[in-house]
Amino acid sequence: LERSIQARFLIPMAVSLGFGVLFATAISLVMVPVGYLILEDVQALRRKFFLWWRKEETEDPGKEAGPGPRQVSMPETAPPLA
């Protein structure tokens, strides 16, 4: 074991620096992408909820129904030319 005063300060500092770099690497490579994935899922759920909520709001039975879809008649075909 080192008994010098300089080693007593430098060894713990080097160990803590090494573990700090490893921890920061793990956070950067794993936790940040996981956080983005979670945020995407939350946004998708929020969009689905608001679409569902709007659908429920428009399906009020007390409201009068608007006109239905327009029916378009097909043009009659012309007789053959021959």
Backbone torsions as a table, in degrees:
resi	resn	phi	psi	omega
1	LEU	NA	146.6	178.1
2	GLU	-79.4	137.5	179.7
3	ARG	-113.4	0.1	-178.8
4	SER	-75.3	154.6	-178.5
5	ILE	-66.7	-37.8	-179.3
6	GLN	-63.1	-42.1	180.0
7	ALA	-67.0	-33.0	179.7
8	ARG	-65.6	-25.9	176.7
9	PHE	-91.4	-39.1	-172.6
10	LEU	-75.5	-37.3	-176.9
11	ILE	-64.2	-50.8	177.7
12	PRO	-63.4	-33.7	179.1
13	MET	-67.7	-41.1	178.6
14	ALA	-66.3	-39.7	179.1
15	VAL	-65.3	-46.3	-179.4
16	SER	-65.9	-36.0	177.2
17	LEU	-65.3	-42.1	178.5
18	GLY	-62.9	-46.5	178.6
19	PHE	-66.7	-34.1	176.7
20	GLY	-63.9	-40.9	177.8
21	VAL	-65.6	-42.0	178.4
22	LEU	-64.1	-43.5	179.4
23	PHE	-63.5	-44.6	179.7
24	ALA	-64.0	-36.7	177.4
25	THR	-64.9	-44.0	179.2
26	ALA	-62.9	-42.3	178.8
27	ILE	-63.2	-45.2	-176.7
28	SER	-67.1	-39.7	-174.0
29	LEU	-87.4	-20.9	-176.1
30	VAL	-114.8	-55.1	-169.7
31	MET	-72.3	-35.2	-179.1
32	VAL	-66.6	-48.6	176.1
33	PRO	-62.7	-36.8	177.6
34	VAL	-63.4	-39.8	177.5
35	GLY	-61.9	-42.0	177.8
36	TYR	-64.4	-40.1	177.9
37	LEU	-63.2	-41.0	178.5
38	ILE	-64.1	-42.3	178.6
39	LEU	-63.4	-38.3	176.6
40	GLU	-62.9	-42.3	178.6
41	ASP	-63.6	-40.6	179.8
42	VAL	-65.1	-41.6	178.9
43	GLN	-64.5	-40.2	179.0
44	ALA	-65.2	-41.3	177.5
45	LEU	-64.0	-39.8	179.3
46	ARG	-63.9	-42.1	177.8
47	ARG	-62.5	-44.5	179.2
48	LYS	-61.8	-41.5	-179.5
49	PHE	-62.9	-46.1	-178.4
50	PHE	-68.0	-34.8	175.6
51	LEU	-66.2	-40.5	178.0
52	TRP	-64.5	-40.9	-177.9
53	TRP	-65.7	-41.6	178.2
54	ARG	-65.6	-38.5	178.9
55	LYS	-63.3	-43.8	178.3
56	GLU	-63.2	-36.0	-178.5
57	GLU	-68.7	-36.0	-178.3
58	THR	-82.7	-15.1	-179.5
59	GLU	-91.8	30.8	179.6
60	ASP	-68.9	122.6	-176.8
61	PRO	-69.1	-18.5	179.8
62	GLY	-76.5	-18.8	-179.0
63	LYS	-77.0	147.6	174.9
64	GLU	-78.5	142.3	179.2
65	ALA	-78.4	139.3	177.5
66	GLY	-75.8	-179.1	179.6
67	PRO	-63.4	147.0	-179.3
68	GLY	-73.9	-175.0	179.9
69	PRO	-67.0	143.2	179.3
70	ARG	-70.5	140.8	175.7
71	GLN	-99.9	126.6	-178.3
72	VAL	-106.6	126.6	178.7
73	SER	-84.3	144.6	-180.0
74	MET	-80.6	141.2	178.2
75	PRO	-68.5	146.9	179.5
76	GLU	-71.5	147.5	-179.5
77	THR	-81.0	147.3	179.4
78	ALA	-77.8	149.6	177.9
79	PRO	-66.8	154.8	178.9
80	PRO	-61.2	148.6	-176.9
81	LEU	-79.8	-18.2	-174.4
82	ALA	-80.3	NA	NA
